[in-house]
Amino acid sequence: MKKIGLFLVSSLLFISAPLYASGQGYSNHPMKAGKGQKQHKMAIKHVNPLPNFMQVVRKFGEQLNLNDKQQAALKKWREKNGTEVKSLVKATMAAEKKLHAAAFSHASQHDLQDLMDKVLSLRLQVAKKKIACRENMRKVLDNNQWEKLVSLYRQKIMAGK
């Protein structure tokens, strides 16, 4: 695990050093990219590459022909888990920023590894939440709705529409 973490820290330094040298640093960081919901979407995508199916349900739910029971179940899930995911994403971004800054300081290898472990732990927590959300969707939606959801994700979200 330490070798993987050290590799990731080294990769982070290799990738980020030119940004700092060019004066860009964290100015292109997803948490600074925009305001509100757009900023949150970019941060989520940065922190974890798993699809955000709830975003599709919120934007294009009428195309899924959800019944009242399904709408209530998805709303309950979102209300129960959405705030926690947002907090985890913010914590991940803050931990990444701290790791990035530490890499340019006199931080020890041990300190950098500890910071990297924190980032990875937070990312794993976000991934587990997103996987659980996907599983909940699979339970709530019927097969046709699920296929429509995936299609909408690919058409609207992945294509940037």
N, C-alpha and C positions, 0 to 999 in steps of 0.2 A: 504494500500500500504506500509505503514511504517513497519507493522508487517512482511510482505512478504520480504521486503528489509532486515530487521534485521535478519530474518531467513536465507536469502541467505548469508549475511555477516558472520553469525555464522557458516554456513555450509562451507563457503570458508575457514574460520579460522581452523575449525576442520579438513578439508581435507589437507590444505596446511601446517599446523604446523609440521606434521611429515616429510614432504619434507624438510623444512628448518632445522629441527633438524638433519636430515640425511645428510645435506650438499648439497642436490640436488637443493633446491629452484627453481629458474626459469631456471635452466640449461636444463630442459626438456620441456621448453615452446615452442610451435609451431613456434614462430617467430625466435627461435634460432636453430631450428631443421635441417635446411638445407638451401640451397641457391636458389635464384630465384623462378622459377615457383613451384617447389616442396614445398618450404617454404610457398609460398602464398596459395597453395591448403590446406596445413595442417592448416594454420591460418584461412582460410575460414571455414573449417570443425569445428574447435574449436569454432569460433565465432557464427556459426549458423549451425544447423544440416540439414537444407533443402538441397535437392539435387542440385548439380551444373550441370545443363543440358548443359550449354554452353561449359563446359569442354568436354563433350561427342561429341558435334557437332564439336568442333575443332579437336579432336583426331580421330574420327570415322565418320566424316561427309560424306565421300564417300559412306559409307554403307547405308546412308539414301536416296541416289539418289536425292539430292536437285537440283532444277532447278536454273537458274541464278537469277530469281526474289527472290526466297527464300534465296539464299546465300547472296544477296545484303541486304535483310531485316534483316537477322541475324547479318551481319557484321555492319550494321548501328546501331543496338541495342547495340552490344558489344562496338563499338567505343564511343557511347553516354554515356553508363552507366558503363563500365568496370573500368575506372579510378576512378570514384566516389566510387564504391564498394571497390576497393583496398584501397582508402583513409579511408573509414569508418572502414575497417578491421584493418588497422594500428592504427587508433585512438582508437578503442576498445581494442586492445592489450595493448596500452600504458596506457589507463585508468585502465585496469585490473592490470597492473603492479603497478601503483600508489596506487590503492586500497589495493593491497596485501602488499605493503611496509607500508602503513598507518596503517594497522591492527597490525603491529608489533611495531608501534610507540605509542606515547601518544595522538594519534588523538581521538577526542571526538566521541561519538556515532553519533552526528549530522553530523560531517565531514565524517565519514564512510558511513552514509546513503546517503549523497550528492554524494559521489564518486560512490556508488553502483547504485544510480539513473542514473548517467551519463553512466555507463557501460550498464545498461539495456536499456537506450534510444538509445545508439549506436547499440546495438544488434537488437533492434526493427527496426531501420532504415535499417540494412543489411537484415533482414528478409523481410521487405516490398519490397526491391529491388529484392530479389531472387524470391518472389512470383510474382512480376510484370514481371520478366524475364520468368518465367514458363508460365504465361498467354500469353505473346508474342509468345512463342514457340507454344502454342496450336493454336494460330491464324495463324501462318506462316506455320506450318506443317499440312499435311493431317492426317487422323486417322491412316493410316498404318505407316506413318513415325513416328508419335508420339509413337505408340506401339513399333516400332523398337528402338526408342530412349530410352524408358523406359527399354526395354530388354537389350540393350547395357549397360546402366547405371548399371543395376543389375549384368550383367555378367562381365564387365570390371572394373568398378569403385568400386563397393561394394566388389567384390572378390579380389581387389587389383592387377588386371592384367594390 
